[in-house]
Amino acid sequence: MQADTGISSLEELREYMEHFEIIGSGGTDFRPAFTYVEQLIRERKFTNLKGLLYFTDGFGIYPKRMPPFETAFLFMEEEESDTNVPPWAMKLVIKRRELEKRAKEN
């Protein structure tokens, strides 16, 4: 796992996104991250988890079973792959121009 960053407010999200950096280069095993989040749920570190946002290039090993939380795999427009995400997950493509525009508005 590369990073574990808790975000609990819009201000924390803005701060995080100002310094956001994608690390890695394909071939990721996504399963340990899901196992880790499920462990945090069991330990009651999350009491009302709404979902998991996973920034990725899509190349890797996905969990076979649906986790007990909503999941979206997020791709930057220029890095979007033809990779299909599991049927239980959402695939969202972020347009860098739109992200930058919205950041300036807020």
Beta strands, then each sheet from edge to edge (+ up, - down):
strand 1: 28-29
strand 2: 51-55
strand 3: 60-61
strand 4: 70-76
strand 5: 90-94
sheet 1: 1+ 3+
sheet 2: 2+ 4+ 5+
end
